[in-house]
Amino acid sequence: QVSVVESGGGSVQAGGSLRLSCATSAFTYSSYCAAWFRQAPGKEREGVAALDSDDTTTYAASVKGRFTISRDNAKNILYLQMNSLKPEDTGMYYCAADTPCVLGGSGSPPYRSQYPYWGQGTQVTVSS
């Protein structure tokens, strides 16, 4: 069983920044993928960004250039740095993991069905 626990959500004005953290035991495996998803009220959960143990990263088009996914292997923590936030970035943000896993070179944002391990979510609210 892989543990996944998010933290770092909050409220911010448009144009501001937030950093989400996800403590996950997935990083103790030699092959893994870790991803961020978000879900706005009344909408489907969508993939935001992902990385794998080969350092491949992928982003949704809507966040490319504004969000950065990264990891701290020593602390087993996944991060999502969110800059230039917009009201449409509001939603519940979830961290997810899979092992073994390779993202591949498609550049496609993460798919919900690929990830079996999920955190409880952390709320991000961006006001205009």
C-alpha positions in Angstrom: 0.0 0.0 0.0 1.3 3.5 -1.0 0.5 6.4 1.4 -0.4 9.8 0.0 -1.1 12.9 2.1 -1.5 16.4 0.7 -1.1 19.7 2.4 -0.6 23.4 1.6 -3.9 24.5 0.1 -5.5 27.8 1.0 -7.0 31.0 -0.4 -5.2 33.6 -2.5 -6.0 36.4 -4.8 -5.7 36.2 -8.5 -2.1 36.6 -9.6 -0.8 35.1 -6.3 1.1 31.9 -5.6 0.7 28.7 -3.6 2.8 25.6 -3.1 1.1 22.3 -2.5 3.0 19.4 -0.9 2.3 15.7 -1.0 4.0 13.2 1.3 4.1 9.9 -0.4 5.8 6.5 0.1 5.8 6.0 -3.7 9.3 7.6 -3.8 10.6 4.6 -1.9 10.1 2.5 -5.0 12.5 2.4 -7.9 9.8 3.0 -10.5 6.9 5.4 -9.8 4.7 8.1 -11.2 3.2 10.9 -9.0 0.6 13.4 -10.1 -1.6 16.3 -9.2 -5.3 16.4 -10.2 -8.0 19.0 -9.4 -11.7 19.0 -9.3 -13.9 22.1 -9.5 -17.5 21.9 -8.2 -19.7 20.3 -10.7 -16.8 19.3 -13.0 -14.8 16.2 -13.7 -11.5 15.6 -12.0 -8.7 16.6 -14.4 -5.0 15.9 -14.5 -2.8 18.9 -13.8 0.8 17.7 -13.8 2.8 14.5 -13.3 6.4 13.3 -13.0 8.0 9.9 -12.9 11.2 8.3 -11.5 13.0 9.0 -14.8 12.4 12.7 -14.3 9.8 13.0 -17.1 7.2 15.6 -16.5 4.0 16.5 -18.1 1.4 19.3 -17.7 -2.1 20.2 -18.7 -2.1 23.0 -21.3 -4.1 25.2 -18.9 -1.3 25.3 -16.4 1.9 25.0 -18.5 4.2 27.9 -17.8 2.5 28.7 -14.5 2.7 25.5 -12.5 5.8 23.4 -11.7 5.8 19.9 -10.4 8.9 18.7 -8.5 10.0 16.3 -5.8 12.4 16.0 -2.9 13.5 12.4 -2.8 15.2 12.7 0.6 11.9 13.8 2.2 9.6 11.7 0.0 7.6 14.8 -0.9 6.0 15.9 -4.2 5.4 19.6 -4.8 3.2 21.7 -7.0 4.3 25.3 -7.2 1.4 27.4 -8.6 2.1 30.9 -9.8 0.0 33.5 -11.6 -3.1 31.8 -10.2 -6.5 32.4 -11.8 -10.0 32.1 -10.4 -10.5 29.1 -12.7 -7.7 27.3 -10.8 -10.0 27.0 -7.9 -10.8 23.5 -6.8 -9.9 20.5 -4.7 -6.4 19.4 -5.5 -5.5 15.7 -5.2 -2.2 14.0 -5.2 -2.0 10.5 -6.7 0.7 7.8 -7.2 1.3 4.6 -9.1 4.1 2.1 -8.9 5.7 0.7 -11.0 5.1 3.4 -13.6 6.6 5.2 -16.5 5.0 8.3 -18.1 6.4 7.9 -21.5 7.0 10.6 -24.0 3.5 11.5 -25.1 3.4 14.7 -23.1 -0.3 14.0 -22.2 -1.6 15.2 -18.8 -2.1 12.5 -16.3 -5.2 10.2 -16.5 -7.2 9.6 -13.4 -7.7 5.9 -14.3 -3.9 5.3 -14.2 -3.5 6.1 -10.5 -4.6 3.6 -7.8 -3.3 5.6 -4.7 -4.9 8.9 -3.8 -4.8 11.5 -1.0 -7.8 13.1 0.6 -7.4 16.4 -1.2 -6.6 20.0 -0.3 -8.7 23.0 -1.2 -7.4 25.9 -3.3 -9.5 29.0 -3.7 -8.5 31.8 -6.0 -10.5 35.0 -5.8 -10.7 37.7 -8.4 
